[in-house]
Amino acid sequence: MTDNDVSQDAVVIERSFDAPVDLIWQMWFTGEYREVVANERLVYTESMSDENGNVLSPSDMGMPEGHPTTTEVRVDLEDIGGRTKMVMTHAGIPADSPGAAGWAMALDKLAAHVGTHNDR
């Protein structure tokens, strides 16, 4: 996936945080890392799994026909004068899916978390 190759089957969320990039970079993720550029970009794959990390098929998880087994998440961070602009793209997940709401909730929690730790 290139910078300009964003499918309609993707959740794209752009968010600004009142925190420096290095604090935002400390987010936790799991998956196979494809690209890691500290404080700038993280690209990784994501699959549904059981508690032991064994990948499960989407149908085993009750997902609709055609849901991909593995998706790609790309997080780009940009320092905007001590604030952070983040663009998160989760390819393979339709923009109107429940996954979009899940990401929005997770990013709300991240914003609250960095707000309590941003004492710089």
C-alpha positions as CSV (number, residue, x, y, z in Angstrom):
1,M,0.0,0.0,0.0
2,T,1.4,3.4,-1.0
3,D,0.7,6.8,0.5
4,N,-1.8,7.6,-2.2
5,D,-3.3,4.1,-2.5
6,V,-6.1,4.2,0.1
7,S,-8.9,1.8,-0.7
8,Q,-12.6,2.5,0.1
9,D,-12.4,-0.7,2.2
10,A,-10.4,1.1,4.9
11,V,-11.1,2.9,8.1
12,V,-9.1,6.2,8.1
13,I,-9.0,8.3,11.2
14,E,-7.1,11.5,11.5
15,R,-6.7,12.9,15.1
16,S,-4.6,15.6,16.8
17,F,-3.4,15.1,20.3
18,D,-2.1,17.8,22.7
19,A,1.0,15.8,23.3
20,P,4.5,15.4,21.7
21,V,5.1,12.7,19.1
22,D,7.4,10.6,21.4
23,L,4.6,10.2,23.9
24,I,2.0,9.1,21.3
25,W,4.6,6.7,19.8
26,Q,4.4,4.6,23.1
27,M,1.1,3.0,22.0
28,W,1.0,-0.8,22.3
29,F,0.2,-3.0,19.3
30,T,0.4,-6.6,18.3
31,G,0.9,-8.2,15.0
32,E,3.7,-8.7,12.4
33,Y,5.6,-5.5,12.0
34,R,6.2,-4.4,8.4
35,E,7.7,-1.0,8.9
36,V,8.8,0.8,12.0
37,V,10.2,4.4,11.9
38,A,10.3,5.6,15.5
39,N,8.1,8.6,16.1
40,E,6.9,8.7,12.5
41,R,5.3,5.5,11.1
42,L,4.2,2.1,12.2
43,V,2.8,-0.5,9.7
44,Y,1.7,-3.9,10.9
45,T,-0.6,-6.8,10.1
46,E,-3.5,-7.8,12.3
47,S,-5.4,-11.1,12.5
48,M,-8.1,-12.3,14.9
49,S,-6.8,-15.0,17.2
50,D,-7.6,-17.0,20.3
51,E,-6.1,-16.4,23.7
52,N,-3.0,-18.4,22.7
53,G,-2.3,-16.3,19.5
54,N,-3.6,-18.9,17.1
55,V,-5.1,-17.2,14.1
56,L,-8.8,-17.9,13.6
57,S,-10.8,-17.6,10.4
58,P,-13.2,-14.6,10.2
59,S,-16.1,-17.0,9.9
60,D,-15.0,-18.7,13.2
61,M,-15.4,-15.2,14.8
62,G,-18.8,-14.6,13.3
63,M,-17.6,-12.1,10.7
64,P,-19.4,-11.8,7.4
65,E,-18.4,-13.6,4.2
66,G,-15.4,-12.0,2.5
67,H,-13.9,-10.5,5.7
68,P,-10.1,-10.8,5.3
69,T,-8.1,-13.0,7.7
70,T,-5.3,-10.5,7.8
71,T,-5.5,-6.8,7.6
72,E,-2.9,-4.0,7.6
73,V,-2.8,-1.1,10.0
74,R,-0.7,2.0,9.2
75,V,-0.1,4.8,11.8
76,D,1.6,8.0,10.6
77,L,2.6,10.6,13.2
78,E,3.6,14.2,12.5
79,D,4.9,16.8,15.0
80,I,2.9,20.0,14.6
81,G,4.6,22.4,17.0
82,G,4.6,20.1,20.0
83,R,1.2,18.6,19.2
84,T,0.8,15.4,17.2
85,K,-1.2,14.8,14.1
86,M,-1.9,11.1,13.7
87,V,-3.5,9.4,10.6
88,M,-4.4,5.8,11.2
89,T,-5.5,3.6,8.3
90,H,-6.8,0.1,8.8
91,A,-7.0,-1.4,5.3
92,G,-9.4,-4.2,4.6
93,I,-12.1,-3.0,7.0
94,P,-15.0,-1.0,5.5
95,A,-15.1,2.6,6.7
96,D,-18.7,2.1,8.0
97,S,-17.9,-1.1,9.9
98,P,-18.1,-1.5,13.7
99,G,-14.3,-1.5,13.6
100,A,-14.4,2.2,12.9
101,A,-16.3,2.8,16.1
102,G,-13.9,0.6,18.0
103,W,-10.9,2.5,16.7
104,A,-12.6,5.8,17.7
105,M,-13.1,4.6,21.2
106,A,-9.5,3.4,21.5
107,L,-8.2,6.7,20.3
108,D,-10.5,8.5,22.8
109,K,-8.8,6.4,25.5
110,L,-5.4,7.3,24.1
111,A,-6.2,11.0,24.2
112,A,-7.3,10.7,27.8
113,H,-4.2,8.7,28.7
114,V,-1.7,11.1,27.1
115,G,-3.6,14.0,28.7
116,T,-2.8,12.7,32.2
117,H,0.9,12.0,31.2
118,N,1.7,15.2,29.3
119,D,3.4,17.2,32.0
120,R,6.1,18.7,29.7
